[in-house]
Amino acid sequence: MLVPQAVRIVMPPVTSDFIALFKDTSVCSAITVIELTKRYSVLALSTGRIVELAVVTAVLYLCMSWPLALLSRWFEARLEQPGAAGH
């Protein structure tokens, strides 16, 4: 059957594209990149804790995209197993 073979080949690039799309969407950019960096710059200038707040900002962004990367790896590992995708 052609569909299970196609799913096995297509899923890793599709999940990678989904992660890139998530990071590049206007909603994500408006909320994460602009809001996080704006809040970071305001707090860093007012408190003087530049490095600490930069780390917190990076961790928050990572927390939003890391689960998608884990999901992508899970899909890839699952599809590489014998009998996956309906076999």
C-alpha positions as CSV (number, residue, x, y, z in Angstrom):
1,M,0.0,0.0,0.0
2,L,1.3,3.4,-0.9
3,V,-0.1,5.5,1.9
4,P,2.0,4.0,4.8
5,Q,5.2,4.5,2.7
6,A,4.3,8.1,1.9
7,V,3.5,8.8,5.6
8,R,6.9,7.4,6.6
9,I,8.7,9.6,4.1
10,V,6.7,12.8,4.5
11,M,6.2,13.0,8.3
12,P,9.7,14.2,9.4
13,P,9.8,17.1,6.9
14,V,6.2,18.1,7.6
15,T,6.8,18.2,11.4
16,S,10.0,20.2,10.8
17,D,8.1,22.6,8.6
18,F,5.3,22.9,11.3
19,I,7.9,23.9,13.9
20,A,9.3,26.5,11.5
21,L,5.8,27.7,10.8
22,F,5.0,28.0,14.5
23,K,8.1,30.1,15.1
24,D,7.5,32.3,12.0
25,T,3.8,33.0,12.4
26,S,2.7,36.5,13.0
27,V,0.9,35.6,16.2
28,C,3.9,33.8,17.6
29,S,6.2,36.7,16.5
30,A,3.9,39.3,17.9
31,I,3.5,37.5,21.2
32,T,6.8,35.8,21.8
33,V,9.5,37.7,20.0
34,I,8.2,41.3,20.3
35,E,6.5,41.0,23.7
36,L,9.3,38.9,25.3
37,T,12.1,41.1,24.0
38,K,10.2,44.4,24.7
39,R,9.5,43.2,28.3
40,Y,13.1,42.0,28.6
41,S,14.5,45.4,27.5
42,V,12.2,47.4,29.8
43,L,13.0,45.2,32.8
44,A,16.7,44.9,32.0
45,L,17.1,48.7,31.8
46,S,15.1,49.3,35.0
47,T,16.7,46.6,37.1
48,G,20.1,46.2,35.6
49,R,19.8,42.4,35.5
50,I,20.6,42.0,31.9
51,V,22.0,38.5,31.8
52,E,19.5,37.0,34.2
53,L,16.6,38.4,32.2
54,A,18.1,37.4,28.9
55,V,18.3,33.8,30.2
56,V,14.7,33.9,31.4
57,T,13.6,35.3,28.0
58,A,15.4,32.5,26.1
59,V,14.0,29.8,28.4
60,L,10.5,31.1,27.8
61,Y,10.9,31.0,24.1
62,L,12.5,27.5,24.4
63,C,9.5,26.3,26.4
64,M,7.2,27.2,23.6
65,S,9.1,25.5,20.8
66,W,10.8,22.5,22.5
67,P,7.6,20.4,22.9
68,L,7.1,20.7,19.1
69,A,10.7,19.5,18.5
70,L,10.1,16.5,20.9
71,L,6.9,15.7,19.1
72,S,8.7,15.8,15.8
73,R,11.4,13.3,17.1
74,W,8.7,11.1,18.5
75,F,7.0,11.0,15.1
76,E,10.2,10.2,13.4
77,A,11.1,7.4,15.8
78,R,7.7,5.9,15.6
79,L,7.6,5.9,11.9
80,E,11.1,4.2,11.7
81,Q,9.8,1.2,13.7
82,P,8.8,-1.9,11.8
83,G,5.1,-2.1,11.6
84,A,4.6,1.6,12.0
85,A,2.2,3.7,9.8
86,G,-0.3,0.8,9.4
87,H,2.0,-2.0,8.4
